């Protein structure tokens, strides 16, 4: 039976027989996806100074990463790489949208990032970016005083770890 599902992290709905293994929008793991009628998703969070600073930095990270991935999707010399970077760009843009909602912004800031033509170079840069994001998100999750902020940072560590594994597989690091 087809149901309406909702991601607890990004709030976006998904129609299907079962919840997906990962949110098709933000990449959150299945444990964050519930029948839409059974959960409320709120981005109305009271941020203390540290949580606000971390959310603002997270927005910068996601905007930068989305821009890099969209650039790589357009330039890379590998057909699968184009698809991978397009998918990652969409997920990172969704992460930026989460922080936009938390920070109550009207728009997401624009940023232009450079990328390379060589797929390997883009994969290596992707790996560096995901490493930095994971490190920051772990720190921010530990510092978070608001449970919703902590939940988002923890979920994004998991998603960015998935992205890191994708680049490692393609670089032959595993």
Sine and cosine of phi, psi and omega as CSV:
sin_phi,cos_phi,sin_psi,cos_psi,sin_omega,cos_omega
0.00,0.00,0.76,-0.65,0.00,-1.00
-0.96,0.29,0.71,-0.71,0.00,-1.00
-0.76,-0.65,0.26,-0.97,0.11,-0.99
-0.98,-0.18,0.86,-0.51,0.00,-1.00
-0.95,-0.31,0.36,-0.93,0.04,-1.00
-0.61,-0.79,0.69,-0.73,0.03,-1.00
-0.99,0.14,0.79,-0.62,0.00,-1.00
-0.95,0.32,-0.36,0.93,-0.04,-1.00
-1.00,0.09,-0.83,0.56,-0.05,-1.00
-0.99,-0.10,-0.30,0.95,0.02,-1.00
1.00,0.08,-0.04,1.00,-0.07,-1.00
-0.98,0.20,0.54,-0.84,-0.01,-1.00
-1.00,0.02,0.39,-0.92,0.02,-1.00
-0.60,-0.80,0.71,-0.70,0.03,-1.00
-0.97,-0.24,0.78,-0.63,0.03,-1.00
-0.02,-1.00,0.17,-0.99,0.03,-1.00
-0.93,0.36,-0.61,0.80,-0.03,-1.00
-0.74,-0.67,0.33,-0.94,0.11,-0.99
-0.93,0.36,0.59,-0.80,0.01,-1.00
-0.94,0.33,0.34,-0.94,0.03,-1.00
-0.88,0.47,-0.55,0.84,0.06,-1.00
-0.65,-0.76,0.55,-0.84,0.07,-1.00
-0.85,0.53,0.78,-0.62,-0.01,-1.00
-0.94,0.35,-0.12,0.99,-0.04,-1.00
-0.96,-0.27,-0.80,0.59,-0.05,-1.00
-0.96,-0.30,-0.15,0.99,0.03,-1.00
0.99,0.11,0.03,1.00,0.00,-1.00
-0.84,0.54,0.55,-0.84,-0.03,-1.00
-0.93,0.36,0.34,-0.94,-0.09,-1.00
-0.80,0.60,-0.51,0.86,-0.04,-1.00
-0.89,0.46,-0.25,0.97,0.01,-1.00
-0.98,-0.17,0.10,1.00,-0.07,-1.00
-0.93,-0.37,0.82,-0.57,-0.08,-1.00
-0.74,-0.67,0.28,-0.96,0.15,-0.99
-0.85,0.52,0.73,-0.68,-0.10,-0.99
-0.83,0.56,-0.62,0.79,-0.05,-1.00
-0.95,0.31,-0.17,0.99,-0.07,-1.00
-0.98,-0.20,-0.07,1.00,0.00,-1.00
-0.69,-0.72,0.48,-0.88,0.20,-0.98
-0.95,-0.32,0.65,-0.76,0.05,-1.00
-0.87,-0.50,0.85,-0.53,-0.03,-1.00
-0.84,-0.54,0.61,-0.79,0.11,-0.99
-0.91,-0.42,0.17,0.99,0.01,-1.00
-1.00,0.06,1.00,0.01,-0.11,-0.99
-0.87,-0.50,0.68,-0.73,0.10,-1.00
-1.00,0.04,0.92,-0.40,-0.07,-1.00
-1.00,-0.09,0.77,-0.64,0.19,-0.98
-0.98,0.18,0.06,-1.00,-0.10,-0.99
-0.87,0.50,-0.67,0.74,-0.04,-1.00
-0.93,0.36,-0.73,0.69,0.02,-1.00
-0.88,0.47,-0.62,0.79,0.02,-1.00
-0.91,0.41,-0.71,0.71,0.02,-1.00
-0.88,0.47,-0.66,0.75,0.02,-1.00
-0.93,0.37,-0.62,0.79,0.05,-1.00
-0.91,0.41,-0.66,0.75,0.04,-1.00
-0.90,0.45,-0.67,0.74,0.03,-1.00
-0.91,0.40,-0.64,0.77,0.03,-1.00
-0.87,0.50,-0.67,0.75,0.05,-1.00
-0.86,0.51,-0.72,0.70,0.03,-1.00
-0.86,0.51,-0.69,0.72,0.01,-1.00
-0.87,0.49,-0.73,0.68,-0.07,-1.00
-0.94,0.35,-0.62,0.78,0.04,-1.00
-0.90,0.44,-0.71,0.71,0.01,-1.00
-0.89,0.46,-0.72,0.69,-0.03,-1.00
-0.92,0.40,-0.66,0.76,0.03,-1.00
-0.88,0.48,-0.70,0.72,0.01,-1.00
-0.88,0.48,-0.70,0.71,0.04,-1.00
-0.86,0.51,-0.74,0.67,-0.06,-1.00
-0.91,0.42,-0.64,0.77,0.03,-1.00
-0.92,0.40,-0.60,0.80,0.08,-1.00
-0.88,0.47,-0.76,0.65,-0.02,-1.00
-0.88,0.47,-0.60,0.80,0.02,-1.00
-0.88,0.47,-0.53,0.85,-0.01,-1.00
-1.00,0.09,-0.39,0.92,-0.12,-0.99
-0.93,-0.36,-0.46,0.89,-0.19,-0.98
-0.86,0.51,0.48,-0.87,-0.08,-1.00
-1.00,-0.03,0.32,0.95,-0.06,-1.00
-0.78,-0.62,0.78,-0.62,-0.07,-1.00
-0.88,0.48,-0.71,0.70,0.03,-1.00
-0.91,0.41,-0.61,0.79,0.03,-1.00
-0.86,0.52,-0.65,0.76,0.04,-1.00
-0.85,0.53,-0.70,0.71,0.00,-1.00
-0.92,0.39,-0.70,0.71,0.00,-1.00
-0.87,0.50,-0.76,0.65,-0.05,-1.00
-0.92,0.39,-0.55,0.84,0.07,-1.00
-0.90,0.44,-0.71,0.71,0.01,-1.00
-0.89,0.45,-0.71,0.70,0.00,-1.00
-0.90,0.43,-0.61,0.79,0.05,-1.00
-0.87,0.49,-0.66,0.75,0.01,-1.00
-0.90,0.43,-0.67,0.74,0.00,-1.00
-0.91,0.42,-0.71,0.70,0.00,-1.00
-0.90,0.43,-0.59,0.80,0.06,-1.00
-0.90,0.44,-0.60,0.80,0.06,-1.00
-0.91,0.41,-0.63,0.78,0.06,-1.00
-0.88,0.48,-0.67,0.74,0.05,-1.00
-0.86,0.50,-0.63,0.78,0.01,-1.00
-0.90,0.43,-0.56,0.83,0.06,-1.00
-0.87,0.48,-0.75,0.66,-0.03,-1.00
-0.93,0.37,-0.54,0.84,0.09,-1.00
-0.86,0.52,-0.70,0.71,0.01,-1.00
-0.91,0.41,-0.70,0.71,0.00,-1.00
-0.88,0.48,-0.68,0.73,-0.04,-1.00
-0.99,0.11,-0.04,1.00,0.02,-1.00
0.84,0.55,0.73,0.69,0.02,-1.00
-1.00,-0.05,0.46,-0.89,0.04,-1.00
-0.98,0.19,-0.58,0.81,-0.03,-1.00
-0.66,-0.75,0.29,-0.96,0.10,-0.99
-1.00,-0.04,0.75,-0.66,0.01,-1.00
-0.87,0.49,0.48,-0.88,0.00,-1.00
-0.99,-0.15,0.60,-0.80,0.03,-1.00
-0.50,-0.87,0.63,-0.78,0.04,-1.00
-0.94,-0.34,0.84,-0.54,0.04,-1.00
-0.93,-0.37,0.53,-0.85,0.06,-1.00
-1.00,0.07,0.45,-0.89,0.08,-1.00
-0.59,-0.81,-0.01,-1.00,-0.05,-1.00
-0.91,-0.42,0.15,-0.99,0.12,-0.99
-1.00,0.08,-0.65,0.76,-0.04,-1.00
-0.92,0.38,0.86,-0.52,-0.02,-1.00
-0.84,0.55,-0.66,0.75,-0.01,-1.00
-0.86,0.50,-0.67,0.74,0.03,-1.00
-0.88,0.47,-0.67,0.74,0.02,-1.00
-0.92,0.40,-0.63,0.78,0.05,-1.00
-0.90,0.44,-0.65,0.76,0.03,-1.00
-0.90,0.43,-0.66,0.75,0.05,-1.00
-0.92,0.39,-0.63,0.78,0.07,-1.00
-0.85,0.53,-0.70,0.71,0.00,-1.00
-0.87,0.49,-0.71,0.70,0.03,-1.00
-0.89,0.47,-0.69,0.72,-0.02,-1.00
-0.89,0.45,-0.70,0.72,-0.02,-1.00
-0.92,0.39,-0.62,0.78,0.07,-1.00
-0.85,0.53,-0.74,0.68,-0.01,-1.00
-0.90,0.44,-0.66,0.75,-0.01,-1.00
-0.89,0.45,-0.71,0.70,-0.01,-1.00
-0.87,0.49,-0.72,0.69,-0.01,-1.00
-0.87,0.50,-0.73,0.69,0.02,-1.00
-0.91,0.42,-0.71,0.71,-0.05,-1.00
-0.91,0.42,-0.60,0.80,0.07,-1.00
-0.88,0.47,-0.72,0.69,0.01,-1.00
-0.88,0.47,-0.73,0.68,-0.02,-1.00
-0.90,0.44,-0.61,0.79,0.04,-1.00
-0.89,0.45,-0.66,0.75,0.02,-1.00
-0.92,0.38,-0.52,0.85,-0.01,-1.00
-0.99,0.11,-0.32,0.95,-0.12,-0.99
-0.88,0.47,0.71,-0.70,0.08,-1.00
-0.99,-0.17,-0.44,0.90,0.03,-1.00
-1.00,0.04,0.77,-0.64,-0.06,-1.00
-0.90,0.44,-0.57,0.82,0.02,-1.00
-0.92,0.39,-0.68,0.74,0.04,-1.00
-0.89,0.45,-0.71,0.71,0.03,-1.00
-0.85,0.52,-0.71,0.70,0.00,-1.00
-0.86,0.52,-0.69,0.72,-0.01,-1.00
-0.91,0.42,-0.72,0.69,0.01,-1.00
-0.88,0.48,-0.67,0.74,0.02,-1.00
-0.89,0.46,-0.71,0.71,0.01,-1.00
-0.88,0.47,-0.64,0.77,-0.02,-1.00
-0.95,0.32,-0.49,0.87,0.14,-0.99
-0.86,0.52,-0.70,0.71,0.00,-1.00
-0.89,0.45,-0.70,0.72,-0.02,-1.00
-0.91,0.41,-0.73,0.68,-0.02,-1.00
-0.91,0.40,-0.51,0.86,0.09,-1.00
-0.91,0.42,-0.63,0.77,0.09,-1.00
-0.86,0.50,-0.68,0.73,0.00,-1.00
-0.90,0.43,-0.64,0.77,0.02,-1.00
-0.87,0.48,-0.67,0.74,0.02,-1.00
-0.89,0.45,-0.60,0.80,0.04,-1.00
-0.88,0.48,-0.70,0.71,0.00,-1.00
-0.94,0.34,-0.61,0.79,0.02,-1.00
-0.88,0.47,-0.68,0.73,0.03,-1.00
-0.86,0.51,-0.68,0.73,-0.06,-1.00
-0.97,0.24,-0.41,0.91,0.04,-1.00
-1.00,0.05,-0.12,0.99,0.00,-1.00
0.98,0.21,0.35,0.94,-0.02,-1.00
-0.98,0.21,-0.20,0.98,-0.04,-1.00
-0.94,-0.34,0.00,0.00,0.00,0.00
